[in-house]
């Protein structure tokens, strides 16, 4: 085995009381795979504002996104189970700030996340998620060895099984930009994992999307991949995963796929 690392061996007691040895794999996240794509715009941003300022800006953005996500998640979870918008809204209004505070999210970012949630709430998009199959759904690929988590897996009225991730943004990614490409690669990764995980249930993702809630206006934009385009980005993501394993000395995992 190339680049074998004995420190990754874990010894555990078997059911017969004997010692069993397991080799711990390094399993990348979808975000980690996507981050390997060179992004000149991000590099320029960091260079212009400085690494410390860039880290601070990205931390603030992450906290705001975490806040919005939890407001939406709590709302959709109760809406899915109770089928009552008023009950779901009251639940997320009362419980989400408490949870976010316990997680250490600053109050100003809780407030910003709540405001972004209301933009989602008053849009047409909540109507899409009437049949939810999973929220904050952990995913993985047993063939390509990667993992992640999606915001919502649901049954779309038009496409059937679908995936959506919620994001905040200050501007829409330009068509043909690296940022848009990375978003679509991320979408492809979601679909690859779910198709494998739920194959036995005959569930295949037909629509994968990112829903952007804009911090500057009331407009929500959905970046959608379906059909041939979705298949293209699934293939692109698979290539990136294979490259990652080869570069990290784990090609033995995916030899049959190379």
VENMOPE-V565110 format. One record per helix or strand of 2 or more residues. SS is the DSSP state (hx for helix, st for strand). FROM is the first residue (numbers start at 0). LEN is the number of residues. If there is no record, write none. Layout:
SS:FROM:LEN + SS:FROM:LEN
This chain:
hx:5:3 + st:8:5 + st:18:5 + st:27:2 + hx:29:5 + hx:39:10 + hx:50:32 + hx:84:18 + hx:106:15 + hx:124:4 + st:131:9 + st:145:11 + st:159:10 + hx:177:20 + hx:198:3 + st:206:8 + st:219:7 + hx:226:21 + hx:250:3 + hx:254:3
